[in-house]
Amino acid sequence: MNTYWKQASEEEAAYYRTVDLPAGKLHVYASDALYAELPNKVFEMANNNLLIPHAAYMSYTPDVHVGVGTCIGTTAVWKASEGYVSPSIIGNDIGCGMRVHVTNMHRNELKDVKVRRKLMRAMEKYVPVDTHARGHFSDIRLEHVLTKGLHGLPKKYVPDIYTPKKTTSFSHVECSKFHFDASVLDLMPEAAWHRAHRQLGTLGSGNHFAEVQAVELDERNREVAEAWGLFDGQVIVMLHSGSRAWGGAVNQHGTKAIADWMRASGKGTPDPRLLFAPLGHAAADTYVHLMYSALNYAVVNRHLMAYGVREAFRDVFGTQVELRTLYDLMHNYAWEERHDGERMFVHRKGATRSLPAHHPDNPKPYMETGHPALIPGSMGSASYLMVGREGGAANYYSICHGAGRARSRSASKQLVSIDEFAASLGIGTEEEVVVNQKSLDSIIDESPQAYKDVEQIIDSVVGAGLADVVAVCKPLATLKGA
């Protein structure tokens, strides 16, 4: 994979470096300024990850920050023939990812802050945000969701299926159905089924959100943007959520056998929270199959959230409003990919796959342009729609997944003032980013001040030649869970 860097320009190489650790080589994509801010802990964690046998490649994106067992912002790769799976290099929220729907509306139609507040109230009605909220989809069979993904939904929840020429629900996604051995579902306790069923179509808390944004096209990639159906001032909706209670249950019940194998075989690293097992072993394969069920749940959960948002928009603006799927993708998962003709097992934890035009893994609608890579900012800051470049092959086509935390949640609560938070949202002005929460104090750990500067993150990705900006998306209103 170093062949790309032998040909890279000096400007691109300035955003990339290798770090020789005792256990192996770490590739870091970041500007000098971002790299200088990385704590020693991220390198300690990388070294632990590289102690897993047969690791072929490991890298950090510029939004990297410390996580449990593995940093968020990690790409880790094994040859499929001698691969390992690590639940710790996937993350607790399996299948967590992004979805964007585009409307036929212009931001001027949301210019009145009272209209944005009305829309937030409607969205909160259809997309439950509390941690233990019950969704509105009791008529959906959970086993169909887990085994069939989007194809397991009743037709009424896929409204564009009735207009085949406009259908985007199945085609404009990274994967609409993950195949696996469904017999592993018998291992999951009844309580997990019940709780996961209740949570279908719900937001969750933490950094999850549903945000209404306005598009500003990047002139350098206007042709790509217009091919995607984007226009300046267009209103879009960006969603961020994952596999909710089902993913949590998979981590609780699906990793026990892996931990047992590690103890019995004497395998491990200095970090007891870093779990792994070889592909082909029963413990590893059971986890992988359960993981795929959680990926199915995650993409359906985001789809149902978008269905709820569509209903909210129609309540406020009428039935002529369209919400077409632009794309849905994951940033916490592992699966097999082919690189340079070889089967590789690729983990991404807080990392987004971003393919260039004509890459064979692109969905058919995006073969000529490359698919949209959906990169959120933080509350009050811009998000980005990007497209992969050929140079991304050097990093297995992985880029950032967002701004990346600069402060822990506890530190943010101590160091960020309500006045600072309110100012960043423009509270009290006509440009206010409307938030559904009555008190900013309840979500201050999600303030822009808790995150890195997303513009610096994007600058590093573009500077390294991994991807380009297609559009900047400015926030108008944000739905958050407390």
Rosetta blueprint (number, residue, H / E / L):
1 M L
2 N L
3 T H
4 Y H
5 W H
6 K H
7 Q H
8 A L
9 S L
10 E H
11 E H
12 E H
13 A H
14 A L
15 Y L
16 Y E
17 R E
18 T E
19 V E
20 D E
21 L E
22 P L
23 A L
24 G E
25 K E
26 L E
27 H E
28 V E
29 Y E
30 A L
31 S L
32 D H
33 A H
34 L H
35 Y H
36 A H
37 E L
38 L L
39 P L
40 N H
41 K H
42 V H
43 F H
44 E H
45 M H
46 A H
47 N H
48 N H
49 N H
50 L H
51 L L
52 I L
53 P L
54 H L
55 A L
56 A L
57 Y E
58 M E
59 S E
60 Y E
61 T E
62 P E
63 D E
64 V E
65 H E
66 V L
67 G L
68 V L
69 G L
70 T L
71 C L
72 I E
73 G E
74 T E
75 T E
76 A E
77 V E
78 W E
79 K E
80 A H
81 S H
82 E H
83 G L
84 Y E
85 V E
86 S L
87 P H
88 S H
89 I H
90 I L
91 G L
92 N L
93 D L
94 I L
95 G L
96 C L
97 G E
98 M E
99 R E
100 V E
101 H E
102 V E
103 T E
104 N E
105 M E
106 H E
107 R H
108 N H
109 E H
110 L H
111 K L
112 D L
113 V H
114 K H
115 V H
116 R H
117 R H
118 K H
119 L H
120 M H
121 R H
122 A H
123 M H
124 E H
125 K H
126 Y H
127 V L
128 P L
129 V L
130 D L
131 T L
132 H L
133 A L
134 R L
135 G L
136 H L
137 F L
138 S L
139 D L
140 I L
141 R L
142 L H
143 E H
144 H H
145 V H
146 L H
147 T H
148 K H
149 G H
150 L H
151 H H
152 G H
153 L L
154 P L
155 K H
156 K H
157 Y H
158 V L
159 P H
160 D H
161 I H
162 Y H
163 T L
164 P H
165 K H
166 K H
167 T L
168 T L
169 S L
170 F L
171 S L
172 H L
173 V L
174 E L
175 C L
176 S L
177 K L
178 F L
179 H L
180 F L
181 D L
182 A H
183 S H
184 V H
185 L H
186 D H
187 L H
188 M L
189 P L
190 E H
191 A H
192 A H
193 W H
194 H H
195 R H
196 A H
197 H H
198 R H
199 Q L
200 L L
201 G L
202 T L
203 L L
204 G L
205 S L
206 G L
207 N L
208 H L
209 F E
210 A E
211 E E
212 V E
213 Q E
214 A E
215 V E
216 E E
217 L E
218 D L
219 E H
220 R H
221 N H
222 R H
223 E H
224 V H
225 A H
226 E H
227 A H
228 W L
229 G L
230 L L
231 F L
232 D L
233 G L
234 Q E
235 V E
236 I E
237 V E
238 M E
239 L E
240 H E
241 S E
242 G L
243 S L
244 R H
245 A H
246 W H
247 G H
248 G H
249 A H
250 V H
251 N H
252 Q H
253 H H
254 G H
255 T L
256 K H
257 A H
258 I H
259 A H
260 D H
261 W H
262 M H
263 R H
264 A H
265 S H
266 G L
267 K L
268 G L
269 T L
270 P L
271 D L
272 P L
273 R L
274 L L
275 L L
276 F L
277 A E
278 P E
279 L L
280 G L
281 H L
282 A H
283 A H
284 A H
285 D H
286 T H
287 Y H
288 V H
289 H H
290 L H
291 M H
292 Y H
293 S H
294 A H
295 L H
296 N H
297 Y H
298 A H
299 V H
300 V H
301 N H
302 R H
303 H H
304 L H
305 M H
306 A H
307 Y H
308 G H
309 V H
310 R H
311 E H
312 A H
313 F H
314 R H
315 D H
316 V H
317 F H
318 G L
319 T L
320 Q L
321 V L
322 E L
323 L E
324 R E
325 T E
326 L E
327 Y E
328 D E
329 L E
330 M E
331 H L
332 N E
333 Y E
334 A E
335 W E
336 E E
337 E E
338 R E
339 H E
340 D L
341 G L
342 E E
343 R E
344 M E
345 F E
346 V E
347 H E
348 R E
349 K E
350 G L
351 A L
352 T E
353 R E
354 S L
355 L L
356 P L
357 A L
358 H L
359 H L
360 P L
361 D L
362 N L
363 P L
364 K H
365 P H
366 Y H
367 M L
368 E L
369 T L
370 G L
371 H L
372 P L
373 A E
374 L E
375 I E
376 P L
377 G L
378 S L
379 M L
380 G L
381 S L
382 A L
383 S E
384 Y E
385 L E
386 M E
387 V E
388 G E
389 R L
390 E H
391 G H
392 G H
393 A H
394 A H
395 N H
396 Y L
397 Y L
398 S E
399 I E
400 C L
401 H L
402 G L
403 A L
404 G L
405 R E
406 A L
407 R L
408 S L
409 R H
410 S H
411 A H
412 S H
413 K H
414 Q H
415 L H
416 V L
417 S L
418 I H
419 D H
420 E H
421 F H
422 A H
423 A H
424 S H
425 L L
426 G L
427 I L
428 G L
429 T L
430 E L
431 E L
432 E L
433 V L
434 V E
435 V E
436 N L
437 Q L
438 K L
439 S L
440 L H
441 D H
442 S H
443 I H
444 I H
445 D H
446 E H
447 S L
448 P H
449 Q H
450 A H
451 Y E
452 K L
453 D L
454 V H
455 E H
456 Q H
457 I H
458 I H
459 D H
460 S H
461 V H
462 V H
463 G H
464 A L
465 G L
466 L L
467 A E
468 D E
469 V E
470 V E
471 A E
472 V E
473 C E
474 K E
475 P E
476 L E
477 A E
478 T E
479 L E
480 K E
481 G L
482 A L
